[in-house]
Amino acid sequence: MEDKNLYMIQKAQEFMNENHFADVSRVQCLLRKMMSKEYHGLIDQIKECQDPHAIFNIHGGNNLIAPTASQAEQKLVEKPADEIKKKIRNNQERRPRC
């Protein structure tokens, strides 16, 4: 059951990445109702347009990304360059045009 819940959270993040006009709070609320409290922390990490392979958690400090941040956390996942280029190209094609 744990793997199924983690899979659903991952798919919810992918949905938020693909649907720029989706309401993240409603997606989180639905998942909280479906899953036990032990998953609520992971559900709260779902954000709009967030690539799960490059996530920056900024908690304060003095840097270019967030000048008022005091702490930052960086997690990197190595991926082949071709796969990254393809993903960037796909994201650019899916972006809504202004």
C-alpha positions in Angstrom: 0.0 0.0 0.0 2.9 2.4 0.8 4.2 2.1 -2.8 0.8 2.9 -4.2 0.5 6.0 -2.1 4.0 7.2 -3.0 3.2 6.6 -6.7 -0.1 8.6 -6.4 1.9 11.5 -4.8 4.4 11.4 -7.6 1.7 11.4 -10.2 0.0 14.3 -8.5 3.3 16.3 -8.8 3.5 15.3 -12.5 -0.1 16.5 -13.0 0.7 19.8 -11.4 3.8 20.2 -13.6 1.7 19.6 -16.8 -1.4 21.6 -15.8 -0.3 25.2 -15.1 -3.9 26.3 -14.2 -4.6 23.5 -11.8 -5.3 24.4 -8.1 -2.6 22.8 -6.0 -4.5 23.3 -2.8 -7.4 21.3 -4.0 -5.2 18.5 -5.3 -3.5 18.4 -1.8 -6.8 18.4 0.0 -8.1 15.5 -2.1 -4.9 13.5 -1.4 -5.1 14.2 2.3 -8.6 12.8 2.4 -7.5 9.7 0.5 -4.3 9.0 2.5 -3.3 8.5 6.1 -1.6 11.3 8.1 1.9 9.8 7.6 1.7 10.9 4.0 0.5 14.5 4.7 4.1 15.9 4.9 4.8 14.5 1.4 1.5 15.8 0.1 2.4 19.3 1.4 5.6 19.3 -0.7 3.6 19.2 -4.0 4.0 22.5 -5.7 3.0 24.2 -9.0 5.4 23.6 -11.9 8.0 21.8 -9.8 10.4 19.4 -11.5 11.0 16.5 -9.1 14.6 16.1 -10.3 15.8 19.6 -9.3 14.1 20.9 -6.1 15.6 23.8 -4.1 14.2 24.3 -0.6 15.2 27.8 0.5 14.8 28.7 4.2 16.6 32.1 4.3 20.1 33.4 3.6 22.1 35.7 1.3 22.3 34.3 -2.2 21.2 35.0 -5.8 18.2 32.6 -5.7 16.7 33.9 -2.5 18.4 37.0 -1.0 16.6 36.7 2.3 17.2 33.0 2.8 19.3 31.7 5.8 19.3 28.0 4.8 19.2 26.2 1.5 19.0 22.5 0.6 19.9 21.1 -2.8 19.3 17.6 -4.1 20.6 16.6 -7.5 19.8 13.5 -9.6 22.1 12.7 -12.4 20.4 12.3 -15.8 21.7 11.8 -19.3 22.1 15.1 -21.2 19.8 13.9 -24.0 17.0 13.2 -21.6 17.3 16.6 -20.0 17.3 18.4 -23.4 14.2 16.4 -24.5 12.4 17.3 -21.2 13.2 21.0 -21.6 12.0 21.0 -25.2 8.8 19.2 -24.2 8.1 21.7 -21.4 8.7 24.7 -23.7 6.2 23.3 -26.3 3.6 22.8 -23.6 3.9 26.3 -22.0 0.8 28.5 -22.6 1.6 31.3 -25.0 0.9 34.9 -23.9 
